[in-house]
Amino acid sequence: MFKYDWTKRIVRAVFNLLGRHLNPDKVLAWQNITITKIDNFYEEGMQLKRAGRKLLFFQRF
């Protein structure tokens, strides 16, 4: 897995820097989209991890 909280903090820091030089409203929209994608990726990874454990458990029997 990846470092979920660390990744979100880095994304926020990068977009805060971009917000100083570009249109803040546009950067905020990009940030929200990116954070949503990170959340979805994390959730899908957790679902695959849970499903993988179930598959490993049933393969033993």
MOPAC internal coordinates of N, CA, C and O (Angstrom, degrees):
PM7 1SCF
backbone

  N    0.0000 0     0.00 0     0.00 0    0    0    0
  C    1.4567 1     0.00 0     0.00 0    1    0    0
  C    1.5280 1   109.90 1     0.00 0    2    1    0
  O    1.2310 1   121.23 1   -11.24 1    3    2    1
  N    1.2840 1   115.25 1   168.76 1    3    2    1
  C    1.4488 1   120.95 1   177.90 1    5    3    2
  C    1.5253 1   109.56 1  -105.68 1    6    5    3
  O    1.2310 1   120.63 1   -13.42 1    7    6    5
  N    1.2930 1   116.40 1   166.58 1    7    6    5
  C    1.4640 1   122.09 1  -179.31 1    9    7    6
  C    1.5342 1   108.58 1   -80.18 1   10    9    7
  O    1.2310 1   121.07 1   -82.91 1   11   10    9
  N    1.3174 1   115.56 1    97.09 1   11   10    9
  C    1.4617 1   122.88 1  -172.87 1   13   11   10
  C    1.5386 1   112.11 1   -61.20 1   14   13   11
  O    1.2310 1   120.03 1   124.21 1   15   14   13
  N    1.3214 1   117.54 1   -55.79 1   15   14   13
  C    1.4645 1   120.53 1  -177.13 1   17   15   14
  C    1.5247 1   111.81 1   -65.74 1   18   17   15
  O    1.2310 1   120.95 1   139.76 1   19   18   17
  N    1.3283 1   115.78 1   -40.24 1   19   18   17
  C    1.4533 1   120.22 1  -179.83 1   21   19   18
  C    1.5291 1   110.43 1   -63.44 1   22   21   19
  O    1.2310 1   120.46 1   138.58 1   23   22   21
  N    1.3168 1   116.72 1   -41.42 1   23   22   21
  C    1.4602 1   121.02 1  -179.74 1   25   23   22
  C    1.5301 1   110.95 1   -63.25 1   26   25   23
  O    1.2310 1   120.75 1   137.10 1   27   26   25
  N    1.3378 1   116.17 1   -42.90 1   27   26   25
  C    1.4617 1   119.02 1  -179.81 1   29   27   26
  C    1.5326 1   111.23 1   -65.88 1   30   29   27
  O    1.2310 1   120.15 1   142.20 1   31   30   29
  N    1.3391 1   117.31 1   -37.80 1   31   30   29
  C    1.4696 1   119.84 1   178.01 1   33   31   30
  C    1.5190 1   111.72 1   -64.39 1   34   33   31
  O    1.2310 1   120.71 1   138.20 1   35   34   33
  N    1.3415 1   116.25 1   -41.80 1   35   34   33
  C    1.4666 1   120.21 1   179.02 1   37   35   34
  C    1.5227 1   110.77 1   -64.62 1   38   37   35
  O    1.2310 1   120.27 1   137.82 1   39   38   37
  N    1.3231 1   117.09 1   -42.18 1   39   38   37
  C    1.4686 1   120.97 1   179.57 1   41   39   38
  C    1.5256 1   109.85 1   -61.60 1   42   41   39
  O    1.2310 1   120.40 1   135.33 1   43   42   41
  N    1.3189 1   116.85 1   -44.67 1   43   42   41
  C    1.4694 1   119.59 1   179.12 1   45   43   42
  C    1.5220 1   111.33 1   -62.38 1   46   45   43
  O    1.2310 1   120.21 1   139.64 1   47   46   45
  N    1.3357 1   117.21 1   -40.36 1   47   46   45
  C    1.4664 1   120.64 1   179.94 1   49   47   46
  C    1.5272 1   111.01 1   -64.90 1   50   49   47
  O    1.2310 1   120.47 1   136.80 1   51   50   49
  N    1.3263 1   116.71 1   -43.20 1   51   50   49
  C    1.4639 1   120.46 1  -179.94 1   53   51   50
  C    1.5258 1   110.68 1   -64.84 1   54   53   51
  O    1.2310 1   120.51 1   136.84 1   55   54   53
  N    1.3302 1   116.64 1   -43.16 1   55   54   53
  C    1.4558 1   118.82 1  -179.35 1   57   55   54
  C    1.5280 1   111.93 1   -71.22 1   58   57   55
  O    1.2310 1   119.47 1   152.38 1   59   58   57
  N    1.3368 1   118.62 1   -27.62 1   59   58   57
  C    1.4590 1   120.06 1   173.62 1   61   59   58
  C    1.5210 1   110.62 1   -66.06 1   62   61   59
  O    1.2310 1   120.49 1   140.91 1   63   62   61
  N    1.3291 1   116.66 1   -39.09 1   63   62   61
  C    1.4642 1   119.85 1   175.79 1   65   63   62
  C    1.5256 1   111.41 1   -65.59 1   66   65   63
  O    1.2310 1   120.60 1   138.25 1   67   66   65
  N    1.3298 1   116.45 1   -41.75 1   67   66   65
  C    1.4592 1   119.85 1   177.44 1   69   67   66
  C    1.5268 1   111.42 1   -64.38 1   70   69   67
  O    1.2310 1   120.40 1   145.02 1   71   70   69
  N    1.3191 1   116.83 1   -34.98 1   71   70   69
  C    1.4569 1   121.16 1  -179.08 1   73   71   70
  C    1.5130 1   113.17 1   -64.04 1   74   73   71
  O    1.2310 1   120.24 1   156.59 1   75   74   73
  N    1.3176 1   117.15 1   -23.41 1   75   74   73
  C    1.4717 1   120.62 1   177.80 1   77   75   74
  C    1.5205 1   111.72 1   -73.44 1   78   77   75
  O    1.2310 1   120.29 1   153.07 1   79   78   77
  N    1.3380 1   117.04 1   -26.93 1   79   78   77
  C    1.4543 1   120.80 1  -174.40 1   81   79   78
  C    1.5202 1   113.99 1  -107.69 1   82   81   79
  O    1.2310 1   120.37 1   158.68 1   83   82   81
  N    1.3217 1   116.89 1   -21.32 1   83   82   81
  C    1.4587 1   121.04 1  -179.02 1   85   83   82
  C    1.5221 1   109.77 1  -116.60 1   86   85   83
  O    1.2310 1   120.76 1     0.54 1   87   86   85
  N    1.2976 1   116.16 1  -179.46 1   87   86   85
  C    1.4575 1   122.45 1   178.49 1   89   87   86
  C    1.5419 1   109.34 1   -62.27 1   90   89   87
  O    1.2310 1   119.43 1   -63.49 1   91   90   89
  N    1.3270 1   118.69 1   116.51 1   91   90   89
  C    1.4725 1   120.92 1  -175.93 1   93   91   90
  C    1.5293 1   114.14 1   -60.15 1   94   93   91
  O    1.2310 1   120.03 1   146.35 1   95   94   93
  N    1.3234 1   117.54 1   -33.65 1   95   94   93
  C    1.4663 1   119.63 1   179.45 1   97   95   94
  C    1.5266 1   111.35 1   -66.62 1   98   97   95
  O    1.2310 1   121.09 1   137.78 1   99   98   97
  N    1.3290 1   115.51 1   -42.22 1   99   98   97
  C    1.4575 1   120.45 1   179.08 1  101   99   98
  C    1.5280 1   110.78 1   -66.52 1  102  101   99
  O    1.2310 1   120.61 1   138.82 1  103  102  101
  N    1.3193 1   116.45 1   -41.18 1  103  102  101
  C    1.4650 1   120.59 1   179.55 1  105  103  102
  C    1.5291 1   110.59 1   -65.96 1  106  105  103
  O    1.2310 1   119.92 1   141.71 1  107  106  105
  N    1.3192 1   117.75 1   -38.29 1  107  106  105
  C    1.4575 1   121.21 1   177.75 1  109  107  106
  C    1.5311 1   110.86 1   -63.70 1  110  109  107
  O    1.2310 1   120.34 1   141.27 1  111  110  109
  N    1.3172 1   116.95 1   -38.73 1  111  110  109
  C    1.4664 1   120.96 1   177.12 1  113  111  110
  C    1.5310 1   110.14 1   -64.46 1  114  113  111
  O    1.2310 1   120.26 1   136.15 1  115  114  113
  N    1.3483 1   117.10 1   -43.85 1  115  114  113
  C    1.4666 1   121.00 1   177.47 1  117  115  114
  C    1.5294 1   110.70 1   -61.60 1  118  117  115
  O    1.2310 1   121.10 1   138.62 1  119  118  117
  N    1.3294 1   115.51 1   -41.38 1  119  118  117
  C    1.4583 1   120.11 1  -179.48 1  121  119  118
  C    1.5300 1   110.76 1   -62.84 1  122  121  119
  O    1.2310 1   120.27 1   135.27 1  123  122  121
  N    1.3207 1   117.09 1   -44.73 1  123  122  121
  C    1.4620 1   120.42 1   179.65 1  125  123  122
  C    1.5269 1   111.74 1   -62.64 1  126  125  123
  O    1.2310 1   120.49 1   139.16 1  127  126  125
  N    1.3237 1   116.67 1   -40.84 1  127  126  125
  C    1.4637 1   120.86 1   178.25 1  129  127  126
  C    1.5296 1   109.97 1   -63.92 1  130  129  127
  O    1.2310 1   120.40 1   135.70 1  131  130  129
  N    1.3217 1   116.84 1   -44.30 1  131  130  129
  C    1.4602 1   120.82 1  -178.89 1  133  131  130
  C    1.5203 1   111.71 1   -65.63 1  134  133  131
  O    1.2310 1   120.09 1   137.01 1  135  134  133
  N    1.3334 1   117.44 1   -42.99 1  135  134  133
  C    1.4636 1   121.18 1   178.65 1  137  135  134
  C    1.5276 1   110.02 1   -63.30 1  138  137  135
  O    1.2310 1   120.20 1   141.10 1  139  138  137
  N    1.3195 1   117.22 1   -38.90 1  139  138  137
  C    1.4675 1   120.90 1   177.72 1  141  139  138
  C    1.5234 1   110.71 1   -63.18 1  142  141  139
  O    1.2310 1   120.22 1   138.71 1  143  142  141
  N    1.3287 1   117.18 1   -41.29 1  143  142  141
  C    1.4596 1   120.70 1   178.52 1  145  143  142
  C    1.5248 1   111.30 1   -65.44 1  146  145  143
  O    1.2310 1   120.31 1   141.14 1  147  146  145
  N    1.3274 1   117.01 1   -38.86 1  147  146  145
  C    1.4633 1   120.67 1   177.36 1  149  147  146
  C    1.5219 1   109.86 1   -63.94 1  150  149  147
  O    1.2310 1   120.37 1   136.02 1  151  150  149
  N    1.3333 1   116.89 1   -43.98 1  151  150  149
  C    1.4650 1   120.81 1   178.97 1  153  151  150
  C    1.5247 1   111.34 1   -61.33 1  154  153  151
  O    1.2310 1   120.72 1   136.29 1  155  154  153
  N    1.3351 1   116.24 1   -43.71 1  155  154  153
  C    1.4672 1   120.33 1   179.84 1  157  155  154
  C    1.5269 1   111.27 1   -65.07 1  158  157  155
  O    1.2310 1   120.45 1   138.46 1  159  158  157
  N    1.3238 1   116.74 1   -41.54 1  159  158  157
  C    1.4552 1   120.86 1   179.42 1  161  159  158
  C    1.5246 1   110.30 1   -62.89 1  162  161  159
  O    1.2310 1   120.56 1   137.42 1  163  162  161
  N    1.3271 1   116.53 1   -42.58 1  163  162  161
  C    1.4625 1   121.12 1   178.93 1  165  163  162
  C    1.5344 1   110.76 1   -63.32 1  166  165  163
  O    1.2310 1   120.82 1   134.91 1  167  166  165
  N    1.3221 1   116.05 1   -45.09 1  167  166  165
  C    1.4660 1   120.18 1  -178.75 1  169  167  166
  C    1.5310 1   111.25 1   -64.40 1  170  169  167
  O    1.2310 1   120.07 1   138.25 1  171  170  169
  N    1.3364 1   117.47 1   -41.75 1  171  170  169
  C    1.4626 1   120.70 1   177.52 1  173  171  170
  C    1.5227 1   110.91 1   -63.86 1  174  173  171
  O    1.2310 1   120.57 1   141.16 1  175  174  173
  N    1.3255 1   116.52 1   -38.84 1  175  174  173
  C    1.4565 1   120.56 1   178.05 1  177  175  174
  C    1.5164 1   111.81 1   -63.57 1  178  177  175
  O    1.2310 1   120.64 1   139.13 1  179  178  177
  N    1.3180 1   116.38 1   -40.87 1  179  178  177
  C    1.4611 1   120.30 1   178.92 1  181  179  178
  C    1.5345 1   110.55 1   -66.67 1  182  181  179
  O    1.2310 1   120.17 1   141.60 1  183  182  181
  N    1.3299 1   117.28 1   -38.40 1  183  182  181
  C    1.4665 1   120.44 1   177.51 1  185  183  182
  C    1.5231 1   110.87 1   -64.59 1  186  185  183
  O    1.2310 1   120.34 1   138.06 1  187  186  185
  N    1.3404 1   116.96 1   -41.94 1  187  186  185
  C    1.4612 1   120.07 1   177.94 1  189  187  186
  C    1.5211 1   111.07 1   -65.72 1  190  189  187
  O    1.2310 1   120.77 1   142.52 1  191  190  189
  N    1.3125 1   116.14 1   -37.48 1  191  190  189
  C    1.4601 1   120.49 1   178.84 1  193  191  190
  C    1.5281 1   110.47 1   -63.60 1  194  193  191
  O    1.2310 1   120.55 1   135.28 1  195  194  193
  N    1.3328 1   116.55 1   -44.72 1  195  194  193
  C    1.4645 1   120.72 1   177.88 1  197  195  194
  C    1.5255 1   111.15 1   -64.36 1  198  197  195
  O    1.2310 1   120.42 1   137.11 1  199  198  197
  N    1.3256 1   116.81 1   -42.89 1  199  198  197
  C    1.4648 1   120.67 1   179.88 1  201  199  198
  C    1.5235 1   110.43 1   -65.77 1  202  201  199
  O    1.2310 1   120.10 1   142.63 1  203  202  201
  N    1.3083 1   117.42 1   -37.37 1  203  202  201
  C    1.4601 1   120.89 1   178.65 1  205  203  202
  C    1.5090 1   111.96 1   -63.79 1  206  205  203
  O    1.2310 1   120.21 1   140.58 1  207  206  205
  N    1.3121 1   117.20 1   -39.42 1  207  206  205
  C    1.4608 1   120.38 1   177.85 1  209  207  206
  C    1.5209 1   110.98 1   -64.92 1  210  209  207
  O    1.2310 1   120.35 1   140.42 1  211  210  209
  N    1.3243 1   116.93 1   -39.58 1  211  210  209
  C    1.4627 1   120.40 1   178.26 1  213  211  210
  C    1.5179 1   110.32 1   -64.73 1  214  213  211
  O    1.2310 1   120.44 1   138.03 1  215  214  213
  N    1.3273 1   116.77 1   -41.97 1  215  214  213
  C    1.4572 1   120.16 1   179.56 1  217  215  214
  C    1.5220 1   110.87 1   -64.02 1  218  217  215
  O    1.2310 1   120.26 1   138.14 1  219  218  217
  N    1.3254 1   117.11 1   -41.86 1  219  218  217
  C    1.4584 1   120.22 1   178.77 1  221  219  218
  C    1.5188 1   111.03 1   -65.14 1  222  221  219
  O    1.2310 1   120.50 1   142.51 1  223  222  221
  N    1.3217 1   116.65 1   -37.49 1  223  222  221
  C    1.4582 1   120.42 1  -179.66 1  225  223  222
  C    1.5273 1   110.51 1   -64.89 1  226  225  223
  O    1.2310 1   120.05 1   135.17 1  227  226  225
  N    1.3217 1   117.50 1   -44.83 1  227  226  225
  C    1.4590 1   120.69 1  -177.26 1  229  227  226
  C    1.5256 1   113.13 1   -75.17 1  230  229  227
  O    1.2310 1   119.67 1   158.28 1  231  230  229
  N    1.3313 1   118.23 1   -21.72 1  231  230  229
  C    1.4527 1   120.53 1   178.25 1  233  231  230
  C    1.5340 1   111.57 1   -72.45 1  234  233  231
  O    1.2310 1   120.08 1   157.88 1  235  234  233
  N    1.3125 1   117.44 1   -22.12 1  235  234  233
  C    1.4527 1   120.59 1  -179.27 1  237  235  234
  C    1.5181 1   111.88 1   -72.53 1  238  237  235
  O    1.2310 1   120.32 1   154.55 1  239  238  237
  N    1.3316 1   117.00 1   -25.45 1  239  238  237
  C    1.4630 1   119.72 1  -175.61 1  241  239  238
  C    1.4884 1   112.22 1   -99.90 1  242  241  239
  O    1.2310 1   120.10 1   180.00 1  243  242  241

